[in-house]
């Protein structure tokens, strides 16, 4: 997802000699503010105004959606081709060795923030048996757990041995040799400053619960919620699986529950867009929690329905980048569907759904409990899993699906693919899916969009009229200062419109127009030269001002979100002009995340 595109619009407008500053927006990584001016000793000139928007290479929240096939033996398995060293990896899988539908249910999700911080939750259920044979397993020392059947039987498990320069290495400590397809999302880049994977024991009373010890204030948290009685690294009969997302402004959660040893299958699923955790026990509602705050050392949630006993909830916390948790509904017809409202252009996407219309209640009615999980990085890097356990029937009807050719699949069973969407693009305010199949049911899908931090600055006023300029003369855009430079003496105000603190650099260009043009210099200007200085409020002396060159120089540091800074320009003309042709120069302010 690297590369750049530049768009330019030139307008020719007659004006009386002026230096114009134009705010520019760089929507991916940097924001530029350009000043363009024409200098001449004529009383009437033509000013060429260039408005430029530069779409530069993405900022550094790196995302890779990929798959790999489990090796046949125990031991280390390197996974390469990621393109960067991850800081966190999320895994999801079924027990399938080939893409498409398969009888029997087995799926799971895990994540790792390091070789010592990893967690996983897995579930399985047998197909075509008279009495339900359902089981689950969780771990805080493995990030992948693959169950061979609903007994359950542990088919394979792996921990993350290392994060490597071009991927990661998993270590299979148990392996029955099946070439299972494993999906993953790797996250890295300098935007992500901290990651932490941990576990906390839920309270058994309603109200706020503070989770500390994370070591930083998260930007995003992902949860895995098991059934209450599950213990670590132990097979459990029956079970429940819960997954949730949370930012400081949005949340969403889903749960899937099954009961073991039932003559007639008993299942349930549950999905909420106003909770970060929902949990089931024996196919009934058990617990639910909502977001309260992101804290300096962790986060706070509120249990509006508490577990009946202390239960270990696993979580992955990430600091840095932009994150948005939202939801949308499946359209009733095929074709493209833009999903908007993220507020930034994502470069990674993860989705889940209980395959039903929006419903705040636990769904326990037939035909089945279902789960879909999907992810995308591009139109060629995406994948999905789906699981299904029919309710209220004998013998059991359980199925799984895995695919690397679409972003999400929604189905009733192996003979009824209800809807399926491929990934099209990441857009300036969201993403676009293409539904290759769809029915009339408006199924609700919850998503987590992730992207790079994008600074956003603006400058005012947008123009500075000089009138007629003379050789060997100094011009101030505001009042001639007495120093130290203060707000009242500054003509321009730069505003941080973004959500992150930024550092701002400044540069200029040589002036074009006629032959020769004017050369930007740092010493006293002579014939056909110009010197420009930029100063900010608080500069003690003129010598503290930045003398512009064609290279970026540090100008304003630590401008906080929504903050403003007053600044000023001094222009010194050369000793003589060779011609009276209009001259155009550019001043660029560039903001990057601090």
NORBELJO-V838840 format. One line per field, one symbol per residue. ss: DSSP state (A for helix, B for strand, O for the rest). A space follows every 50 residues. Layout:
ss->???
//
This chain:
ss->OOOOBBBBBBBBBBBOOOBBBBBOOOOOOOBBBBBBBOOOOOOOBBBBBB BBBBBOOOOOOBBBBBBBBOOOOOBBBBBBOOOOOOOBBBBBBBOOOOOB BBBOBBBBBBBBBBOOBBBBBBBBBOOOOOOOOBBBBBBOOOOBBBBBBO OOBBBBBBBBBBBBOOBBBBBBBBBOOOOOBBBBBBBBOOOOOBBBBBBB BOOOOOBBBBBOOOOOOOOBBBBBBBOOOOOBOOOBBOBBBBBBBBOOOO BBBBBBBBOOOOOOOOBBBBBBOOOOBBBBBOOBBBBBBBBBBBBOOBBB BBBBBOOOOOOBBBBBBBBOOBBBBBBBBOOOOOBBBBBBOOOOOOOBBB BBBOOOBOOOOOBOOOOBBBBBBBBBBBOOBBBBBBBBBBOOOOOOOBBB BBBOOOOBBBBBBOOBBBBBBBBBBBBOOBBBBBBBBOOOOOBBBBBBBB BOOOOOBBBBOOBBOOOOOOOOOBBBOOOOOOOOOOAAAOOBBBBBOOOO OBBBBBBBOOBBOOOOOBBBOOOOOOOOBBBBBBBBOOOOOAAAOBBOOO OOBBBBBBBOOOOBBBBBBBBBBOOOOOOOOOOBBBBBBBBBBO
//
